Amino acid sequence: MTQLSDRHVDPEFLALPLRELADSALDAAQRGGASHADFRVHRLFSQSLNMRDGSVQSVVDGSEIGIAVRVVVDGTWGFASHSALTIESAAEAARTAVTVAKALRELNREVVQLAPEPIYRDATWVSAYDKDPFAVPTQEKVEVLGEYSSRLLSADGVDHVTASVMQVKEQTFYQDLAGSSITQQRVRVHPQLEGTAVDQSAGVFESMRTLAPPVSRGWEYLEANSTWNWDDELAQIPHWLAEKIKSPSVEPGPTDLVIDPTNLWLTIHESIGHATEYDRAIGYEAAYAGTSFATPDKLGTLQYGNPAMHVTADRTERHGLATVGYDDDGVAAQKWDLVRDGILVGYQLDRVFAPRMGLERSNGCSYADSPHHVPIQRMANVSLEPDPVVDRSVDDLIAAVDDGIYVVGDRSWSIDMQRYNFQFTGQRFFRICNGRLDGQVRDVAYQATTTDFWGSMELVGGASTRRLGGAFNCGKAQPGQVAAVSHGCPAALFRGVNVLNTRSEAGQ
């Protein structure tokens, strides 16, 4: 089952002795008594480029490669990794994994049972991108960011500009005792520019950054306005910034909000994405900002939000940061419902947790961020679906508000361990008066509980308002792992949400 695409896995990765290493590891694992074993070669390339006021501050290149072996022996997991890609080190890692499993057997109170999955022989998958960012000379990247920076710096009222781009290429080869063998390659980029204005007479400053989200694309994302309109946004930021620094402070209290997808994606991530990870919901993931209010006893009954609320998890979304062909359990990517008609109906699972819910198959949420980390359950691209019937625009939503605020862009946030009490801020806040925008306000945060917030959602925008947001650095587990994930959503209207004045809350 090979993806049909004109993109290919890098020949340098394919030239590695992938199958020989896998065969050595899996043979050693089976000889050691493993009932299940999987092998992974994992290679990562990264580059971080940072500029300030048009000058390069740093360029950091990184690379990592290694092998990982997981085994199940007598119903117990074992794991080991090695940095050397040799036949001997592969077998050694497998034997170590078996030893770990046997040592842990007496402590294990839960026999590992893996949900079945079809076998995928010689499968290949490559993410959707046009121009490999690692094939672009660094000087060319500096020139692009430098030119974008100069546009902001030349505008009145912009005193400083920072610019950055983070790029990652991730390659994996997976093989297991059942017979699956899977090769994958993913590319992702995260560009960002931020302007700062200083009002020395008032002793205050404000900053505003581009809203282009991190995506699973190549360098074409920074070059073409077809995927993100850089020309338009860079031209407007100085005006928005100048207006924001002189705008009045918000009056706190219950407020109608129209929330743009550039802000709402993060609320989805924190209050739905993490809350519907099954390991959190059962208390398995608890130490690192874990657990969830959305426990399994509420499945099928919890009124998560308004009946118009339809949330999906999707490992197949084109350009999604969590999109793969197959997860690190060898499970093919899928799409499924988490919330339907406002009711909690599903969770994100791997092959261990699926049988606990009585499911015949995992929905493919296993991932490790390094060859030296064991795969754990990680988030899919979790998205709020737009209205399937009425294609409401942002203007339509704003027109339905007499007195409220239009929230654009993400900034700081806070949420409790159970993913229930939260507050979020943003980049820009526009006052809505009689269905029209009426200038900016500042110092805004909105605060709610998860169910109250999503219950207050009255209308969702149509498909024309849907955008992908996301993050490179979703953290989880101990030792900590990071994963990249996207969230699609339309704009949406929320009634009577509690708005805080962040300046007064800080005692200023």
C-alpha positions in Angstrom: 0.0 0.0 0.0 2.2 2.8 -1.3 1.1 6.5 -1.5 0.9 7.7 -5.1 2.9 10.9 -5.2 5.7 12.5 -7.1 7.5 13.0 -3.7 10.0 10.4 -2.6 11.8 9.4 0.6 15.3 10.7 0.4 17.7 8.2 -1.3 20.2 8.7 1.5 17.7 7.3 4.0 16.7 4.4 1.8 20.3 3.5 1.3 20.7 2.6 5.0 20.5 -1.1 5.8 17.0 -0.7 7.1 15.7 -4.2 6.5 18.9 -5.9 7.6 18.8 -4.0 10.9 15.1 -4.8 11.4 15.6 -8.5 10.7 18.5 -8.7 13.1 16.5 -7.0 15.9 13.3 -8.9 15.4 15.0 -12.2 15.2 16.8 -11.5 18.5 13.6 -10.4 20.1 11.7 -13.6 19.0 14.5 -15.8 20.2 14.3 -14.0 23.5 10.6 -15.0 23.8 8.8 -11.9 22.5 5.2 -12.4 21.4 5.3 -9.0 19.8 8.2 -6.9 18.6 8.6 -3.8 16.5 11.7 -2.0 15.2 12.1 1.6 14.2 14.9 3.6 12.5 14.1 7.2 13.2 16.0 10.1 11.7 15.4 13.9 12.3 16.8 17.0 10.8 16.0 20.4 12.1 17.0 24.0 11.5 16.2 27.1 13.4 16.9 30.5 11.9 16.4 33.7 14.0 16.8 37.4 13.0 16.3 40.7 14.8 15.9 44.0 12.9 17.1 42.3 9.7 20.3 40.9 11.2 20.9 37.2 11.7 21.1 36.3 15.4 21.4 32.5 15.1 21.3 29.5 12.7 21.1 26.2 14.5 21.2 22.9 12.7 20.4 19.7 14.4 20.3 16.0 13.4 19.5 12.8 15.2 19.4 9.1 14.2 19.0 5.9 16.0 17.2 2.6 16.3 14.4 1.6 18.7 13.1 -1.8 19.6 9.9 -2.6 21.6 8.9 -6.0 22.7 6.1 -7.7 24.6 7.3 -10.6 26.7 4.9 -12.4 29.0 2.4 -9.5 28.6 5.0 -6.9 29.6 6.5 -4.1 27.6 10.3 -3.8 27.1 12.1 -1.0 25.2 15.7 -0.2 24.3 17.4 2.0 21.7 20.8 2.5 20.2 22.6 5.3 18.4 24.7 2.9 16.2 23.1 1.5 13.0 24.8 -1.9 12.9 23.5 -5.4 12.8 25.1 -6.1 16.2 23.6 -3.0 17.8 20.2 -3.9 16.5 20.4 -7.3 18.0 21.8 -5.9 21.3 18.9 -3.4 21.6 16.4 -6.2 21.1 18.1 -8.4 23.8 18.1 -5.4 26.1 14.4 -4.8 25.5 13.7 -8.4 26.3 15.7 -8.1 29.5 13.8 -5.0 30.5 10.5 -6.7 29.9 11.4 -9.7 32.0 12.7 -7.5 34.8 9.5 -5.5 34.9 7.2 -8.5 34.7 6.8 -8.8 38.5 5.8 -5.2 38.7 3.3 -5.3 35.9 -0.3 -5.4 37.0 -1.8 -5.1 33.5 -1.1 -7.7 30.8 -0.4 -5.9 27.5 -3.0 -6.8 24.8 -2.6 -5.2 21.4 -5.6 -4.5 19.1 -5.2 -6.3 15.8 -4.2 -4.4 12.7 -3.8 -5.4 9.1 -0.3 -6.1 7.7 1.2 -3.4 5.5 4.1 -4.8 3.5 6.5 -2.4 1.8 4.3 0.6 2.4 5.6 4.1 1.7 4.1 7.5 2.7 5.4 11.0 2.1 3.8 14.2 3.4 2.4 16.9 1.0 5.1 19.5 0.2 6.5 21.0 -3.0 10.0 22.3 -2.0 12.2 20.6 0.5 13.3 23.3 2.9 16.6 21.5 3.6 17.4 21.8 -0.1 17.1 25.6 0.0 20.4 27.4 0.8 20.5 29.2 4.2 21.4 32.4 2.5 18.2 32.3 0.4 16.2 31.8 3.6 17.9 34.8 5.2 17.1 36.9 2.2 13.4 36.0 2.3 13.1 36.7 6.1 15.3 39.8 5.7 13.0 41.2 3.0 9.9 40.6 5.0 11.5 42.2 8.0 12.4 45.3 6.0 8.8 45.8 5.1 7.8 46.0 8.7 10.8 48.0 9.8 10.2 50.7 7.1 6.7 51.3 8.4 5.9 54.2 10.7 5.5 53.1 14.3 7.4 49.8 14.1 10.5 50.0 16.3 11.8 46.5 16.2 11.1 43.3 14.2 12.0 39.7 14.9 11.8 37.0 12.3 12.3 33.2 12.5 11.7 30.0 10.8 11.8 26.5 12.2 11.9 23.5 9.9 11.9 19.8 10.5 12.3 16.7 8.3 11.4 13.4 10.0 12.1 10.0 8.5 11.1 6.6 9.9 11.3 2.9 9.0 9.1 0.6 10.9 9.0 -3.2 10.8 7.3 -5.7 13.1 7.1 -9.5 13.7 3.6 -9.6 12.1 5.1 -8.6 8.7 4.4 -4.9 8.3 7.2 -2.8 6.9 6.6 1.0 6.5 8.8 3.9 5.3 7.7 7.5 5.9 9.0 11.0 5.5 7.4 14.2 6.9 8.4 17.9 6.4 7.1 20.8 8.4 7.9 24.5 8.7 7.0 27.3 11.1 7.7 30.9 10.0 7.0 33.9 12.2 7.5 37.7 12.1 6.7 40.0 15.0 6.8 43.8 15.1 7.1 45.9 18.3 6.0 49.5 18.8 7.3 51.6 21.8 5.3 54.5 23.1 8.0 56.3 25.1 5.7 59.1 26.2 3.3 56.7 27.8 6.0 54.2 28.9 4.3 51.2 27.1 5.0 48.9 24.3 3.0 46.4 22.2 3.9 43.7 19.8 2.0 41.9 17.1 3.1 38.9 15.0 2.0 37.2 11.8 -0.7 34.6 12.2 0.6 32.1 9.6 0.4 28.8 11.4 3.1 26.0 11.4 2.1 23.5 8.7 3.2 20.3 7.1 4.5 22.1 3.9 7.8 22.9 2.4 9.6 26.2 1.7 6.9 27.2 -0.9 4.9 28.2 2.1 7.1 31.3 2.6 7.4 32.2 -1.0 3.9 32.1 -2.4 0.9 34.1 -1.4 -1.3 31.2 -2.6 -1.0 29.4 0.7 -0.6 32.4 3.0 -1.0 36.0 2.0 2.3 37.4 3.3 2.0 40.6 1.3 -1.4 41.5 2.8 -0.6 40.7 6.4 2.8 42.4 6.4 1.2 45.5 5.0 -1.6 45.6 7.7 0.4 44.7 10.8 1.9 48.3 11.2 -1.6 49.8 11.1 -3.1 47.2 13.5 -0.1 47.7 15.9 -0.3 51.5 15.9 -4.0 51.2 16.7 -3.5 48.7 19.4 -1.0 50.6 21.4 -3.4 53.6 21.6 -6.6 51.5 22.1 -8.6 51.7 25.4 -8.4 48.9 28.0 -11.3 46.5 27.9 -14.2 46.6 30.4 -14.5 43.2 32.1 -17.6 41.2 32.4 -19.9 38.7 30.4 -19.3 39.5 26.7 -20.4 38.0 23.4 -17.3 36.8 21.4 -16.7 36.1 17.8 -13.5 34.0 17.9 -11.4 33.7 14.7 -9.9 30.3 13.9 -6.4 31.8 14.5 -7.3 32.0 18.2 -9.9 29.2 18.6 -7.5 26.4 17.5 -5.6 26.7 20.7 -8.7 26.5 22.9 -9.6 23.4 21.0 -6.1 22.0 21.6 -6.2 22.5 25.3 -9.9 21.9 26.2 -10.8 19.2 23.7 -7.6 17.7 22.2 -5.9 16.9 25.5 -9.1 16.2 27.3 -10.0 13.3 24.9 -6.6 11.6 25.1 -7.7 8.2 26.6 -4.6 7.8 28.7 -5.3 11.1 30.4 -9.0 10.3 30.8 -8.2 7.1 32.8 -5.5 8.7 34.9 -2.7 6.8 33.2 -1.1 10.1 32.2 -1.3 12.2 35.3 2.0 13.6 36.5 2.8 16.0 33.6 -0.3 18.3 33.5 -2.3 15.1 33.0 -5.8 13.7 33.7 -9.1 14.9 32.2 -12.6 15.8 33.3 -14.0 13.8 30.3 -13.7 10.4 32.0 -14.9 7.2 30.3 -18.0 6.9 32.4 -19.3 10.0 30.6 -18.8 8.6 27.1 -22.0 9.0 25.2 -23.7 11.2 27.9 -21.4 14.2 28.6 -22.9 17.3 27.1 -19.6 18.8 26.0 -21.2 21.8 24.3 -23.9 23.1 22.0 -25.6 20.5 19.7 -24.0 22.4 16.8 -20.6 21.2 18.1 -19.0 18.5 15.9 -15.3 17.7 16.7 -13.2 15.2 14.7 -9.8 13.6 15.2 -8.0 13.2 11.9 -4.6 11.7 11.1 -5.2 12.1 7.3 -5.7 15.9 7.0 -3.6 17.3 4.2 -0.9 19.5 5.5 -1.8 18.6 9.1 1.2 18.5 11.5 -0.1 15.3 13.1 -0.8 13.7 9.7 0.9 10.5 8.9 0.4 7.4 6.8 0.9 5.1 9.7 1.5 5.6 13.4 4.4 4.2 15.5 2.3 1.1 16.2 2.0 0.4 12.5 -1.6 1.5 12.4 -3.0 3.2 9.3 -4.2 6.8 9.6 -7.9 7.4 10.1 -10.5 10.0 10.9 -13.2 9.6 13.6 -15.6 11.6 15.8 -14.7 12.8 19.3 -17.8 15.0 19.9 -21.0 14.7 17.8 -24.1 16.8 18.3 -22.4 18.3 21.4 -22.0 14.9 23.1 -18.6 13.1 23.9 -18.5 10.0 21.7 -14.9 9.1 21.3 -11.3 9.2 22.4 -7.8 9.1 20.9 -6.2 5.7 21.3 -3.3 3.4 20.5 -3.2 -0.4 20.2 -3.0 -0.9 24.0 -5.9 1.3 24.9 -8.3 0.2 22.2 -9.1 -3.2 23.7 -9.9 -1.5 27.0 -12.7 0.3 25.3 -13.9 -2.8 23.6 -12.8 -1.6 20.2 -11.5 -4.0 17.6 -8.9 -1.5 16.3 -6.7 1.4 17.4 -7.4 4.8 15.7 -3.7 5.3 15.3 -2.4 7.7 17.9 1.0 6.3 18.8 4.1 8.4 18.3 7.7 8.9 19.6 9.6 12.1 19.0 13.0 10.4 19.1 14.5 7.0 18.5 15.5 7.0 22.2 11.9 7.5 23.4 9.2 4.9 23.6 6.1 5.6 21.6 3.2 6.9 23.6 -0.4 8.0 22.8 -0.3 11.4 21.1 -2.8 13.8 19.7 -4.3 13.6 16.3 -5.3 16.7 14.3 -8.4 17.6 16.4 -10.8 19.9 14.6 -14.1 21.7 15.0 -16.2 21.1 11.9 -17.8 24.1 10.1 -21.6 24.3 9.6 -22.4 21.7 6.9 -25.4 23.6 5.6 -24.9 27.4 6.0 -21.6 28.9 4.8 -21.6 31.8 7.3 -18.8 34.3 6.9 -17.0 36.1 9.7 -19.0 39.2 8.8 -22.2 37.2 9.3 -21.2 36.2 12.8 -20.2 39.8 13.7 -23.5 41.0 12.3 -25.3 38.9 14.9 -23.6 40.7 17.8 -24.8 44.0 19.3 -22.0 44.5 21.8 -19.0 42.2 21.9 -15.4 41.5 20.8 -13.9 39.8 17.8 -10.8 37.9 18.9 -7.9 37.3 16.4 -4.7 35.3 16.9 -3.3 33.4 19.9 -1.0 34.5 22.7 -0.8 33.3 26.3 -3.1 30.8 27.9 -3.7 28.8 31.1 -5.7 25.6 31.9 -5.9 23.3 34.8 -4.7 19.7 34.8 -8.2 18.3 34.2 -8.6 20.5 31.1 -11.6 22.2 32.6 -10.9 25.7 34.0 -9.1 28.0 31.5 -8.3 31.5 30.2 -6.9 32.6 26.9 -5.7 35.9 25.4 -5.0 36.8 21.8 -3.2 39.1 19.3 -5.9 41.5 18.4 -9.3 42.4 19.9 -11.8 44.4 18.0 -14.9 45.9 19.7 -18.2 45.0 18.0 -20.9 47.6 18.1 -24.3 47.0 16.4 -22.9 44.3 14.2 -19.9 46.2 13.0 -16.2 46.4 14.1 -15.5 49.6 16.0 -11.7 49.8 16.7 -9.5 47.7 18.9 -9.4 47.2 22.7 -6.6 45.8 24.7 -5.8 43.8 27.9 -8.3 41.1 27.0 -8.6 37.5 28.2 -11.6 35.2 28.2 -12.2 32.8 31.0 -14.6 29.8 31.4 -15.0 26.1 32.1 -14.8 23.8 29.1 -18.4 22.8 29.1 -19.8 26.3 29.8 -17.6 27.7 27.0 -18.6 25.2 24.4 -22.2 25.3 25.6 -22.2 29.0 24.9 -21.3 28.5 21.3 -24.4 29.7 19.3 -23.2 29.6 15.7 -20.3 28.2 13.8 -19.0 29.6 10.6 -19.1 27.9 7.2 -16.4 26.0 5.4 -15.1 29.3 3.8 -14.0 30.5 7.3 -12.1 27.2 8.2 -8.4 27.5 8.8 -5.7 25.2 10.2 -3.8 26.4 13.3 -1.3 24.4 15.3 1.9 24.0 17.2 5.3 22.4 16.9 5.8 21.9 20.6 2.9 20.0 22.3 4.5 18.5 25.4 3.6 15.3 27.2 5.0 12.5 29.3 8.0 12.0 31.6 10.7 11.9 30.2 9.1 14.8 28.2 8.3 14.4 24.5 7.1 17.0 22.0 4.8 16.5 19.0 3.5 18.8 16.3 -0.2 19.0 15.8 -2.8 21.0 13.8 -6.3 22.0 14.6 -8.8 23.1 11.9 -11.8 25.2 12.8 -14.2 27.9 11.5 -14.9 31.2 13.2 -17.6 30.8 15.9 -19.9 32.9 18.0 -20.0 32.5 21.8 -22.6 34.3 24.0 -21.9 35.7 27.5 -18.3 34.6 28.0 -16.5 36.1 31.0 -13.9 38.6 29.8 -11.1 39.7 32.2 -9.0 42.8 32.1 -5.5 41.4 32.3 -4.0 44.7 33.4 -6.3 45.0 36.4 -6.0 41.3 37.1 -2.2 41.9 37.4 -2.7 44.7 39.9 -1.6 47.4 37.4 
